[in-house]
């Protein structure tokens, strides 16, 4: 059987491919809990300066595999539960949340490339990434609302930091499907493309452009941006002041300044 997740490294970019095309890359337990392992492994690889996540076949992902949902949460036909079962359910939800949180915690930037279906759990997943690109006809949703549950793996916490309050509430309250054009309009995705091929080419070029910069600087910028989201402006300025006090004087700075003076591209790493 083919691997459900494919990991590769090229030109200092780590790629994670969801590889279950016969099921529209539906997220079963193997994929769901394999994703954070892949992210951790790529972060531990010094040559990786950026990570791209994409899907094989005609879709990024149709969302959580409903069979996985029923099995993992042990939902019975009577929809009843006792205290012990509810505690177990809470732990299961926490583990599923933590899997996507690994993407937001990545030490290097993560770019999501969405095409075809990118529904429910998949929309949650890409909201944890730093940059999102998609095809114009990609399909997104906070579809949990139509399944009779409150979305609980990150979209309601992360999307409000990406798009306006009114936009995220409309999408969450209705659970409606929206396409890449609308996603770009509300700035949930950075850019849209006509075809999957154009999308993948743009994603690769962007990732490689990022990866040409200093490893130390890329990780530093990511860390400062992430920390700054939870700090006041003054606190965030103090944080970057401390960071640069520790890491500013480096071979990377020397190379950057020399390249500028010599009117050439810097050669980091």
ROLOFI-379750 format. One record per residue: x, y, z of N, C-alpha, C, O in turn. Coordinates in steps of 0.02 Angstrom, whole numbers, plus 32768, in hexadecimal, padded with zeros to 4 digits. Example, Ala and Ser with C-alpha at 12.3 -4.5 7.8 and 13.67 -1.06 7.14 Angstrom:
REM residues 2
REC   nu   nv   nw  cau  cav  caw   cu   cv   cw   ou   ov   ow
REC 8294 7EE4 8186 8267 7F1F 8186 8294 7F5B 8186 82C8 7F5A 81A7
REC 8282 7F90 8162 82AC 7FCB 8165 8285 8002 818A 829E 8039 8192
//
This chain:
REM residues 269
REC   nu   nv   nw  cau  cav  caw   cu   cv   cw   ou   ov   ow
REC 802B 7FC4 8000 8000 8000 8000 802C 803E 8000 805F 8041 8023
REC 801A 8071 7FD9 803F 80AF 7FD6 803D 80D2 8019 800D 80CB 803F
REC 8071 80F9 8027 8072 8120 8064 803C 8155 8062 8031 8175 802E
REC 801A 8160 809A 7FE5 8192 809D 8002 81D8 80A3 7FE1 820A 8093
REC 8040 81DC 80BB 8064 821C 80BE 80A8 8212 809D 80CC 81E3 80AC
REC 80B9 8240 8070 80FA 823D 804E 8121 827B 8064 8108 82B3 8060
REC 815E 8270 807A 8189 82A7 8090 81C8 82A8 8065 81E7 8274 805A
REC 81DB 82E4 804E 8218 82EA 8026 8237 832F 8031 8216 835D 8049
REC 8277 8335 8021 829B 8374 8029 82BD 8385 7FE7 82DE 835C 7FC8
REC 82B3 83C4 7FD1 82D1 83DA 7F92 82E0 8425 7F97 82B4 844C 7FA8
REC 831E 8438 7F88 8332 847E 7F89 8320 84A1 7FCA 8306 84D8 7FCB
REC 832F 847F 8002 8324 8499 8046 82DA 84A1 8057 82C9 84C4 8088
REC 82AF 8482 8030 8267 8483 803E 8250 843D 804F 825E 840D 802B
REC 822C 8436 8087 820F 83F6 8099 81C7 83F1 807F 81A0 841F 8089
REC 81B7 83BB 805E 8174 83B1 8042 8150 8378 8067 816C 8343 8072
REC 8111 8385 8079 80E6 8351 8094 80AA 834A 8066 8085 8379 805B
REC 80A2 830E 804A 806A 8301 801D 8038 82D2 803E 804B 829B 8055
REC 7FFA 82E6 8041 7FC5 82B9 8057 7FB5 828C 801C 7FA3 82A4 7FE6
REC 7FBC 824B 8026 7FBA 821D 7FED 7F85 81E7 7FF7 7F94 81AD 8003
REC 7F47 81FC 7FF2 7F0F 81CE 7FF4 7EDB 81E4 7FBF 7EA0 81EF 7FCF
REC 7EF2 81EB 7F81 7EC9 8209 7F4D 7E87 81E5 7F3F 7E56 8204 7F2A
REC 7E86 81A3 7F49 7E49 817D 7F3C 7E12 818E 7F6D 7DD7 817F 7F61
REC 7E24 81AD 7FA5 7DF4 81C3 7FD9 7DF2 820F 7FDE 7DDF 822A 8012
REC 7E07 8231 7FA9 7E0A 827B 7FAA 7E36 8293 7FE3 7E2B 82C9 7FFF
REC 7E69 826A 7FF5 7E97 827B 802B 7E74 8288 806E 7E8A 82B1 8095
REC 7E3E 8263 807A 7E1B 8268 80B9 7E4B 8259 80F3 7E75 822C 80ED
REC 7E44 827E 8129 7E73 8279 8162 7E5E 8241 8191 7E33 824A 81BC
REC 7E7E 8206 818A 7E73 81D1 81BA 7EA7 81D8 81F2 7ECE 8208 81F2
REC 7EA7 81AA 8221 7ED4 81B0 825B 7F1D 81AD 8247 7F47 81D0 8264
REC 7F2E 8184 8215 7F74 817F 81FF 7F8D 81C3 81E6 7FC4 81D7 81F6
REC 7F63 81E5 81BF 7F77 8226 81A5 7F76 825B 81DB 7FA5 8282 81E3
REC 7F3F 825C 8201 7F36 8290 8234 7F71 8292 8264 7F8D 82C8 8272
REC 7F85 8258 827D 7FBB 8256 82AE 8000 824B 828F 8033 824F 82B1
REC 8000 823E 824D 8040 823B 822A 8059 8280 8217 8095 828B 8211
REC 802B 82AF 820D 803E 82F3 81F9 806B 8316 822C 809E 8331 8218
REC 805A 8316 826C 8087 8337 829C 80CC 8317 82A0 80FE 8339 82AC
REC 80CF 82D5 8297 8110 82B2 8297 813A 82CA 825C 8176 82D5 8263
REC 811A 82D2 8222 813E 82E9 81E6 8158 8330 81F0 8190 8340 81DC
REC 812E 835B 820D 8142 83A0 8219 817E 83A3 8249 81AE 83C8 823D
REC 817C 837B 827E 81B2 837A 82AF 81F3 8362 828E 8228 837F 829A
REC 81EE 832E 8266 822A 8313 8245 824A 8346 8217 8287 834C 8214
REC 8221 836A 81F1 823C 839C 81C3 8259 83D7 81E9 828B 83F4 81D4
REC 823B 83E9 8221 8256 8420 824A 8299 840D 8268 82C3 8439 8274
REC 82A4 83CE 8273 82E3 83B7 8290 831A 83AE 825B 8353 839E 826C
REC 8307 83B8 821C 8338 83B3 81E5 8353 83F9 81D6 832E 8424 81BF
REC 8393 8404 81E4 83B0 8447 81E0 83AB 8466 819A 83A6 84A3 8194
REC 83AC 843D 8167 83AB 8459 8123 8367 8472 810E 8361 8494 80DB
REC 8333 8463 8134 82EF 8478 8121 82E1 84BE 813C 82E3 84CA 8178
REC 82D2 84EC 810E 82C3 8531 811F 827A 8543 8116 8264 8579 812B
REC 8254 8517 80F8 820D 8523 80EC 81EC 84E0 80E0 820C 84B1 80C8
REC 81AC 84DB 80F0 8186 849D 80E6 8148 84AB 80BC 8126 84DD 80C6
REC 813A 847E 808F 80FE 8482 8065 80D3 8445 8071 80ED 840D 8071
REC 8092 844F 807C 8064 8416 8082 8031 841A 804A 8014 844F 803D
REC 8026 83E2 8028 7FF9 83E0 7FEF 7FDB 839A 7FEA 7FED 836D 800F
REC 7FAC 8392 7FBC 7F8B 8352 7FB4 7F95 8334 7F6F 7F95 8358 7F3D
REC 7F9D 82F3 7F6B 7FA1 82D0 7F2C 7F5B 82C7 7F0E 7F29 82C8 7F33
REC 7F57 82BF 7ECD 7F16 82B4 7EAD 7EF1 82F5 7EA1 7F0F 8329 7E96
REC 7EAE 82F1 7EA3 7E86 832A 7E8F 7E70 8356 7EC9 7E48 8384 7EBE
REC 7E88 8349 7F06 7E74 8372 7F3F 7EAB 8376 7F74 7ED6 834A 7F79
REC 7EA9 83AC 7F9A 7ED5 83B1 7FD4 7EBD 837E 8008 7EE3 8352 801C
REC 7E7E 8385 801D 7E5F 8355 804B 7E15 8364 8053 7E01 839E 8059
REC 7DED 832F 8053 7DA5 8337 805D 7D93 833D 80A7 7D58 8340 80B8
REC 7DC5 833F 80D3 7DB8 8347 811A 7DBE 8305 813F 7DD9 82D4 8125
REC 7DA6 8305 817C 7DAC 82C9 81A5 7D86 828E 8187 7D4E 8296 816F
REC 7DA4 8254 818A 7D82 8217 8175 7D4C 8209 81A8 7D5A 81FD 81E3
REC 7D0D 8209 8193 7CD5 8204 81C2 7CD8 81C3 81EA 7CC1 81C1 8223
REC 7CF3 818E 81CB 7CFB 814F 81F0 7D2C 8158 822A 7D21 813E 8260
REC 7D62 817D 821C 7D92 818D 8251 7D71 81B3 8289 7D7D 81A6 82C4
REC 7D47 81E3 8276 7D25 820D 82A7 7CFA 81E2 82D6 7CFD 81E9 8313
REC 7CD2 81B6 82B9 7CA6 818C 82E1 7CCD 815C 830D 7CBA 814F 8346
REC 7D03 8141 82F1 7D2B 810F 8316 7D54 8130 834E 7D54 8118 8387
REC 7D78 8165 833D 7DA5 8184 836D 7D7F 81A2 83A9 7D97 81A0 83E1
REC 7D44 81BD 839C 7D1E 81DB 83D2 7CEC 81A9 83F0 7CC6 81BA 841D
REC 7CED 816B 83D6 7CC3 8136 83F1 7C7A 814C 83FA 7C5C 8143 842F
REC 7C5F 8169 83C5 7C1A 8180 83C7 7BEC 8145 83B9 7BF2 8125 8385
REC 7BBE 8137 83E7 7B91 80FE 83DE 7B51 8114 83BB 7B44 8150 83B4
REC 7B29 80E4 83A8 7AEC 80F3 8383 7ABA 811B 83AC 7A92 8142 8391
REC 7ABB 8111 83EE 7A8B 8134 8419 7AA2 817B 842B 7A7D 81A1 8449
REC 7AE1 818B 8418 7AFE 81CD 8427 7AFA 81DC 8472 7AE8 8214 8486
REC 7B0B 81AB 849B 7B0C 81B3 84E4 7B53 81AB 84FD 7B7D 818E 84DB
REC 7B60 81C5 8539 7BA3 81BE 8557 7B9F 81C8 85A1 7B70 81E6 85BB
REC 7BD2 81AE 85C4 7BD8 81B8 860C 7C15 81E4 861A 7C37 81F9 85EC
REC 7C21 81F1 8659 7C58 821E 866C 7C9C 8205 8654 7CC4 822D 863A
REC 7CA9 81C5 865C 7CE8 81A8 8646 7CF2 81B1 85FB 7D28 81C2 85E4
REC 7CBD 81A5 85D6 7CC1 81AB 858D 7CCC 81F3 8578 7CEF 8200 8546
REC 7CAF 8222 859D 7CB8 8269 858C 7D00 8280 8599 7D1B 82A8 8573
REC 7D1E 8266 85CE 7D64 8276 85DC 7D91 825B 85A5 7DC0 827C 858F
REC 7D81 821F 858F 7DA8 8201 8559 7D9F 8229 8518 7DCF 8231 84F2
REC 7D62 8241 850D 7D54 826A 84D2 7D7C 82AA 84D5 7D98 82BF 84A2
REC 7D80 82C9 850F 7DA6 8307 8516 7DF0 82FB 8505 7E0F 8325 84E4
REC 7E0B 82C3 851C 7E51 82B4 850E 7E5C 82A8 84C3 7E8F 82BB 84A8
REC 7E2C 8288 84A3 7E31 827B 845B 7E31 82BC 8434 7E57 82C5 8405
REC 7E05 82EA 8447 7E02 832B 8425 7E44 8350 842E 7E5D 836F 83FF
REC 7E60 834E 846B 7E9F 8370 8479 7ED7 8355 844C 7EFF 837C 8432
REC 7EDA 8313 8443 7F0E 82F5 8418 7F06 830C 83D0 7F37 8318 83AD
REC 7EC8 8310 83B9 7EBC 8325 8374 7ECC 836F 836C 7EE6 8383 8337
REC 7EBE 8398 839E 7ED1 83DE 839C 7F1C 83E6 8399 7F37 840D 8371
REC 7F3F 83C0 83C3 7F88 83C5 83C7 7FA9 83B4 8385 7FDE 83CF 8374
REC 7F8B 8386 835F 7FA8 8372 831F 7FAD 83AD 82F0 7FE0 83B6 82CE
REC 7F79 83D6 82EC 7F7A 8411 82C0 7FA3 844A 82DE 7FC0 8472 82B9
REC 7FA6 844D 8320 7FCD 8482 8341 8017 847B 832F 803B 84AD 8330
REC 802E 843F 8320 8074 8436 830D 8085 845E 82CF 80BE 8473 82C6
REC 8053 846A 82A4 8060 8492 8268 806C 84DB 827A 8099 84FB 8260
REC 8043 84F5 82A8 804C 853B 82BD 808C 8543 82E6 80A8 857A 82E8
REC 80A3 850D 8306 80DF 8510 832F 811F 8503 8307 8156 8507 8322
REC 8118 84F4 82C7 8152 84E6 829E 8185 851F 82A3 8173 8559 82A4
REC 81C5 850C 82A7 81FB 853E 82AD 8209 8561 826B 8226 8596 8269
REC 81F3 8542 8234 81FC 8561 81F2 81B6 856C 81D3 8186 854C 81E7
REC 81B1 859A 81A4 8170 85A8 8186 8152 856B 8164 8175 8542 8147
REC 8110 8566 8168 80EB 8530 8148 80BA 854E 8115 8093 857A 8125
REC 80BE 8536 80D7 8092 854D 80A2 8062 8515 8090 8077 84DD 8082
REC 8021 8524 8090 7FEF 84F3 807B 7FD8 8502 8034 7FCA 853B 8023
REC 7FD5 84CE 800B 7FBE 84D4 7FC6 7F7C 84AD 7FBF 7F7C 8470 7FC0
REC 7F45 84D2 7FB9 7F03 84B3 7FB8 7EE5 84B2 7F72 7EE2 84E6 7F50
REC 7ECF 8478 7F5D 7EAC 8472 7F1D 7E74 843F 7F26 7E76 8416 7F54
REC 7E42 8442 7EFC 7E09 8414 7F03 7DE8 841E 7F46 7DDD 8457 7F5C
REC 7DD7 83E7 7F67 7DB8 83EB 7FA9 7DEC 83FB 7FDE 7E23 83DF 7FDF
REC 7DD9 8429 800B 7E02 8439 8046 7DCF 844A 807C 7DCA 8483 8094
REC 7DA8 8417 8090 7D6C 8422 80B8 7D76 8410 8102 7DA0 83E7 8114
REC 7D4D 8430 812C 7D49 841D 8173 7D8D 8419 8195 7DAE 844C 819E
REC 7DA1 83DC 81A7 7DE0 83D2 81C9 7E1B 83EC 81A1 7E4D 8403 81BE
REC 7E17 83E9 815F 7E4E 8401 8135 7E52 844D 8137 7E89 8469 8137
REC 7E19 846F 813A 7E19 84B8 8142 7E37 84CA 8186 7E5D 84FA 818B
REC 7E27 84A3 81B9 7E46 84AB 81FB 7E91 84A4 81F6 7EB7 84CC 8213
REC 7EA8 8472 81D3 7EEF 8463 81CD 7F15 849D 81AD 7F47 84B3 81C8
REC 7EFD 84B6 8175 7F23 84EB 8153 7F20 852D 8178 7F4A 8559 816D
REC 7EEF 8536 81A4 7EED 8573 81CC 7F28 8577 81FC 7F39 85AD 8214
REC 7F47 853E 820A 7F81 853C 8237 7FC2 8549 8212 7FF7 854C 8231
REC 7FBF 8551 81D0 7FFA 855D 81A8 8008 85A8 81A3 7FDB 85D1 81AF
REC 8044 85BA 8191 8057 8601 818D 803C 8623 814F 8027 865C 8151
REC 803D 85FF 8117 8028 861A 80D7 7FFB 85E7 80B4 8009 85AB 80B6
REC 7FC5 85FF 8096 7F97 85D4 8072 7F8F 85EC 802A 7F81 8626 801E
REC 7F9A 85BF 7FFA 7F8D 85CC 7FB3 7F5A 8599 7F9B 7F56 8562 7FB7
REC 7F33 85AB 7F69 7F01 857B 7F51 7EF1 8586 7F07 7F02 85B9 7EEA
REC 7ECF 8554 7EEA 7EB2 855F 7EA8 7E72 8587 7EB2 7E56 858A 7EE8
REC 7E5C 85A6 7E7C 7E1F 85CF 7E80 7DE2 85A5 7E8F 7DB3 85BC 7EB0
REC 7DE2 8566 7E78 7DA7 853B 7E82 7DAC 850E 7EBF 7D83 84E1 7EC8
REC 7DDF 8519 7EE9 7DE5 84F2 7F27 7DA7 84FC 7F52 7D88 8532 7F50
REC 7D94 84C9 7F78 7D58 84CC 7FA1 7D6A 84C6 7FEB 7D88 8494 8000
REC 7D58 84F9 8012 7D65 84FB 805A 7D24 84FC 8081 7CEF 850B 8065
REC 7D27 84EB 80C1 7CEC 84F2 80EB 7CFE 84E8 8134 7D2F 84C7 8145
REC 7CD5 8506 815F 7CD5 84F5 81A6 7C98 84C8 81AD 7C66 84DA 81CB
REC 7C9E 848D 8190 7C66 8460 8186 7C4C 843D 81C4 7C17 841E 81C2
REC 7C71 8443 81FB 7C5A 8422 8238 7C15 843A 824D 7BEE 8414 826B
REC 7C05 8479 823E 7BC4 8495 8252 7B8B 846D 8233 7B55 8467 8251
REC 7B96 8453 81F8 7B61 842B 81D7 7B62 83E2 81ED 7B34 83BC 81DC
REC 7B95 83CF 8213 7B98 838B 822F 7B7A 8388 8275 7B76 8352 8293
REC 7B67 83C2 828E 7B49 83C3 82D1 7B7B 83C9 8309 7B6E 83B2 8341
REC 7BB5 83E6 82FB 7BE6 83EF 8330 7C0B 8431 8327 7C0B 844E 82F0
REC 7C2A 8448 835C 7C52 8485 835A 7C99 8473 8344 7CB8 8448 8362
REC 7CB2 8495 8310 7CF6 8488 82F8 7D27 848E 8332 7D28 84C1 8354
REC 7D51 845B 833D 7D79 845B 837A 7DC3 844C 8370 7DE6 843E 83A1
REC 7DDC 8450 8333 7E23 8442 832A 7E49 847F 830F 7E7D 8477 82EF
REC 7E2F 84BB 831B 7E58 84F6 830F 7E3C 852E 82E4 7E52 8567 82EA
REC 7E0C 851F 82B9 7DF6 8552 828A 7DD5 858D 82AD 7DDF 85C6 8298
REC 7DAE 8581 82E2 7D8C 85B8 8304 7DBC 85E2 832D 7DAB 861A 8341
REC 7DF7 85C8 833B 7E29 85ED 8360 7E5B 8611 8331 7E72 8648 8341
REC 7E6A 85F2 82F8 7E9E 860D 82CC 7E82 863A 8294 7EA0 866C 8283
REC 7E49 8627 8278 7E2F 864E 8240 7E1E 8696 8253 7E26 86C2 8229
REC 7E06 86A4 8290 7DF9 86EA 82A3 7E38 8715 82A3 7E33 8753 82A1
REC 7E73 86F7 82A6 7EB1 871C 82A3 7EC8 8727 825B 7EF9 874A 824E
REC 7EA3 8708 822C 7EB5 870C 81E5 7E84 8738 81BE 7E99 8761 8195
REC 7E43 872F 81CB 7E10 8754 81A6 7DE7 877D 81D8 7DF1 8779 8215
REC 7DB8 87A5 81BE 7D90 87D0 81E9 7D5F 87A7 8214 7D4D 876F 8202
REC 7D4B 87C5 824B 7D1D 87A4 8279 7CDC 8791 8256 7CC2 875A 825F
REC 7CC0 87BF 822E 7C81 87B2 820C 7C87 8779 81DB 7C59 874F 81D6
REC 7CBE 8776 81B5 7CC7 8741 8183 7CCB 86FC 81A4 7CA9 86CD 818E
REC 7CF4 86F6 81D8 7CFB 86B4 81F7 7CBB 869E 8218 7CAA 8663 8218
REC 7C96 86CD 8235 7C57 86BB 8256 7C23 86A5 8223 7BFE 8675 8230
REC 7C20 86C7 81EC 7BF0 86B2 81B8 7BFF 866B 81A1 7BD2 8642 819A
REC 7C3F 865D 8194 7C52 861B 817B 7C48 85E5 81B0 7C35 85AD 81A0
REC 7C56 85F6 81EF 7C4E 85C5 8225 7C05 85B8 8235 7BF2 857F 8242
REC 7BDC 85ED 8236 7B95 85E4 8246 7B70 85BD 820F 7B44 8596 821E
REC 7B83 85C9 81D0 7B5F 85A8 8199 7B7D 8564 8187 7B58 8537 8174
REC 7BBF 855D 818F 7BE0 851F 817A 7BE4 8519 812E 7BF2 84E3 8114
REC 7BD6 854F 810A 7BD3 854B 80C2 7C18 8542 80A2 7C4B 8553 80C0
REC 7C18 8527 8066 7C55 851D 8040 7C66 855F 801C 7C3A 857E 7FFF
REC 7CA5 8572 801D 7CBB 85AD 7FF8 7CF8 859C 7FCE 7D20 8571 7FE1
REC 7D00 85BD 7F95 7D35 85AB 7F67 7D74 85D5 7F71 7D76 8602 7F9C
REC 7DA7 85C7 7F48 7DE6 85EA 7F4E 7DE1 8634 7F40 7E03 865C 7F5F
REC 7DB6 8646 7F11 7DAD 868D 7F01 7D94 86B3 7F3E 7DAD 86E9 7F4E
REC 7D62 8697 7F60 7D47 86B6 7F9D 7D7B 86B5 7FD4 7D82 86E5 7FFA
REC 7DA0 867E 7FD9 7DD4 8678 800D 7E09 86AE 8004 7E22 86CA 8035
REC 7E1B 86BD 7FC5 7E4B 86F3 7FB9 7E2D 8737 7FC9 7E4F 8764 7FE2
REC 7DEE 873F 7FB9 7DCB 877F 7FC6 7DCD 8791 8010 7DD8 87CB 8022
REC 7DC3 875F 803C 7DC3 876C 8084 7E09 8762 80A1 7E13 8769 80DE
REC 7E3B 8753 8075 7E81 874B 8087 7E90 870E 80B2 7EC0 870C 80D8
REC 7E65 86DB 80AC 7E75 869B 80CC 7EAF 867A 80A7 7ED8 8657 80C5
REC 7EB1 8683 8065 7EEB 866D 803E 7F0E 86AA 8021 7EEE 86DD 8013
REC 7F50 86A5 8017 7F77 86DD 7FFD 7F6A 86E9 7FB3 7F61 8722 7F9E
REC 7F68 86B3 7F8D 7F60 86B8 7F44 7F3C 867B 7F2A 7F3C 8646 7F4A
REC 7F1D 8682 7EEE 7EFB 8649 7ECF 7F16 8640 7E88 7F32 866E 7E6A
REC 7F0E 8602 7E6E 7F29 85F0 7E2D 7EF6 85C8 7E05 7EC8 85AA 7E22
REC 7EFD 85CA 7DC4 7ECC 85AA 7D98 7ECD 855E 7D9C 7E99 853E 7D97
REC 7F08 8542 7DA4 7F0E 84F9 7DA2 7F39 84DE 7DDB 7F5E 8504 7DFC
REC 7F34 849D 7DE6 7F5D 847C 7E18 7FA7 8483 7E07 7FD1 848D 7E33
REC 7FB7 847E 7DC7 7FFD 8483 7DB2 8019 84C9 7DC0 8051 84D0 7DD8
REC 7FF1 84FD 7DB1 8007 8541 7DC0 8010 854C 7E0B 803F 856C 7E21
REC 7FE2 852F 7E32 7FE6 8534 7E7B 8026 8515 7E95 8049 8534 7EBD
REC 8034 84D8 7E81 806F 84B5 7E9A 80B0 84D8 7E85 80DF 84DB 7EAB
REC 80B0 84F3 7E48 80EC 8517 7E31 80F6 8556 7E5B 812E 8565 7E70
REC 80C0 857B 7E67 80C5 85B8 7E90 80DB 85A8 7ED7 8104 85CB 7EF5
REC 80BF 8572 7EF3 80D1 855E 7F37 811A 854B 7F3C 813C 855D 7F6D
REC 8132 8527 7F0B 8178 8512 7F0B 81A6 854E 7F06 81D8 8553 7F2A
REC 8196 857D 7ED9 81C0 85B8 7ECF 81C2 85E3 7F0F 81F6 85FC 7F22
REC 8188 85EB 7F2F 8185 8612 7F6C 81AD 85F2 7FA4 81D3 8613 7FC7
REC 81A5 85B0 7FAB 81CA 858C 7FDF 8215 8590 7FD4 823B 8599 8004
REC 822B 858A 7F96 8272 858E 7F87 828D 85D5 7F90 82C6 85DE 7FA4
REC 8263 8607 7F81 8278 864C 7F8C 8283 8659 7FD7 82B4 8678 7FEB
REC 8255 8640 8000 825D 8646 8049 829C 8622 8060 82C2 863B 8089
REC 82A6 85E6 8045 82DE 85BC 805B 8323 85D6 8049 8355 85C0 8065
REC 8325 8606 801B 8366 8623 8008 8381 8651 803E 83BC 8661 803F
REC 8356 8667 806B 836B 8692 80A2 838D 866A 80D9 838A 862C 80DA
REC 83AC 868D 8107 83D0 866D 813E 83A1 8642 8168 836B 8658 817B
REC 83B7 8605 8177 8390 85D8 81A2 8383 85F8 81E5 834B 85F6 81FF
REC 83B7 8617 8201 83B1 8637 8243 837E 8670 8241 8356 8678 826F
REC 837E 8697 820C 8351 86D0 8206 8309 86B9 81FA 82DB 86D4 8219
REC 82FF 8688 81CE 82BC 866F 81C1 829C 8655 8201 8262 8665 8210
REC 82C2 862E 8227 82A6 8613 8265 829B 864B 8298 826C 8649 82C0
REC 82C6 867D 8297 82BF 86B5 82C4 8281 86DF 82B4 825B 86F1 82E1
REC 8276 86ED 8274 823B 8713 825F 81FB 86EE 8271 81CC 870B 828B
REC 81FB 86AC 8265 81C0 8683 8276 81B3 8687 82C1 817A 868F 82D7
REC 81E7 8681 82E9 81E0 8681 8331 81C6 86C5 834A 819B 86C8 8375
REC 81E2 86FB 832F 81CE 873E 8344 8185 874C 8330 815F 8768 8358
REC 8172 8738 82F4 812C 8741 82DE 80FC 8719 830A 80C8 8733 831F
REC 810D 86DB 8317 80E1 86B1 8340 80DA 86CB 8387 80A2 86D0 83A1
REC 8111 86DD 83A5 810F 86F8 83EA 80E9 873A 83EC 80C5 8747 841C
REC 80F2 8762 83B9 80D4 87A4 83B7 8088 87A4 83B6 8068 87D5 83CA
REC 806A 876C 83A0 8021 8768 839D 8002 876B 83E2 7FC8 8780 83EA
REC 8026 8756 8414 800B 8753 8459 8027 878A 8486 801C 8789 84C3
REC 804C 87BA 8468 806B 87EF 8490 8051 8833 847A 8037 883B 8443
REC 8059 8864 84A5 804D 88A9 8491 8085 88BE 8462 80B8 889C 845D
REC 807C 88F6 843F 80B1 890E 8412 80F2 891A 8438 8127 8909 8420
REC 80ED 8938 8473 8128 8946 849B 814A 8906 84B1 8188 8901 84B0
REC 8123 88D4 84C5 8140 8894 84D9 8160 8871 849D 8195 8852 84A4
REC 8140 8875 8464 815B 8855 8428 819C 8877 8412 81CB 8855 83FC
REC 81A0 88B9 8419 81DE 88DD 8409 8216 88C8 8439 8250 88C0 8424
REC 8205 88BF 8477 8237 88A8 84A8 8250 8862 8496 828B 8853 849D
REC 8221 8837 8480 8234 87F2 846E 8265 87F2 8434 8298 87CF 8437
REC 8256 8818 83FF 8283 8818 83C5 82C5 883A 83D7 82F9 8829 83BA
REC 82C3 8869 8405 8301 8889 841C 832E 8855 843E 836A 8854 8432
REC 8310 882C 8467 8336 87F7 8489 834F 87C3 8457 8387 87AA 845C
REC 8325 87B3 8426 8338 8781 83F4 8375 879A 83CD 83A5 8775 83C4
REC 8372 87D8 83B5 83A9 87F2 838D 83E8 87FD 83B7 841F 87F8 839D
REC 83DF 880B 83F7 8419 8811 8422 8440 87CF 8425 847D 87CE 842B
REC 841B 8799 8420 8439 8756 8423 8453 873E 83E0 8486 871C 83DD
REC 8430 8750 83A9 8440 8731 8368 8453 8761 8330 8463 874A 82F9
REC 8450 87A3 833C 845C 87D2 8305 84A3 87CC 82E8 84AB 87C7 82AB
REC 84D4 87CB 8313 851A 87C8 82FB 8529 8780 82E5 8531 8753 830F
REC 852E 8776 82A4 8536 8732 828A 8557 8734 8246 855E 876A 8228
REC 856B 86FA 822D 8585 86F4 81E9 8550 8707 81B5 8560 8720 8180
REC 8511 86FA 81C7 84DB 870B 8199 84D7 8757 818F 84CF 876E 8156
REC 84DD 877C 81C4 84DC 87C5 81BF 8517 87DE 8196 850F 880A 816C
REC 8551 87C1 81A2 858D 87D5 817C 8583 87C8 8131 8592 87F3 8108
REC 8569 878D 8121 855D 877C 80DB 8528 87A9 80BC 852F 87BE 8082
REC 84F3 87B8 80E1 84BD 87E2 80C8 84D5 8828 80B7 84C4 8844 8083
REC 84FD 8845 80E4 8518 8888 80D9 8549 8889 809E 8546 88B6 8075
REC 8576 8858 809B 85A6 8854 8064 8583 884D 8020 8595 886D 7FEF
REC 854F 8823 801F 852A 8818 7FE1 8508 8859 7FCB 8506 8868 7F90
REC 84ED 887E 7FFB 84CC 88BD 7FEB 84FF 88EF 7FCE 84F2 890F 7F9C
REC 8539 88F4 7FEE 856C 8923 7FD7 8589 890E 7F93 859B 8939 7F6B
REC 858D 88CD 7F87 85A9 88B4 7F49 8574 88AB 7F13 8582 8895 7EDC
REC 8536 88BD 7F24 84FE 88BA 7EF5 84F5 8875 7ED7 84F1 886C 7E9A
REC 84F1 8843 7F03 84E6 87FD 7EEF 84B6 87DD 7F1F 84A6 87F8 7F54
REC 849D 87A2 7F0C 8472 877D 7F38 849B 875D 7F70 84D0 8741 7F63
REC 8483 875F 7FAE 84A8 8740 7FE5 84A6 86F4 7FDF 8478 86D7 7FC3
REC 84DA 86D5 7FFA 84DD 868C 7FFA 84E0 8675 8042 8515 8672 8061
REC 84A4 8666 805E 849F 8651 80A3 84A6 8605 80A9 84A8 85E1 8077
REC 84AA 85EE 80E8 84A8 85A7 80F8 84E2 8582 80D9 84E8 8545 80E2
//
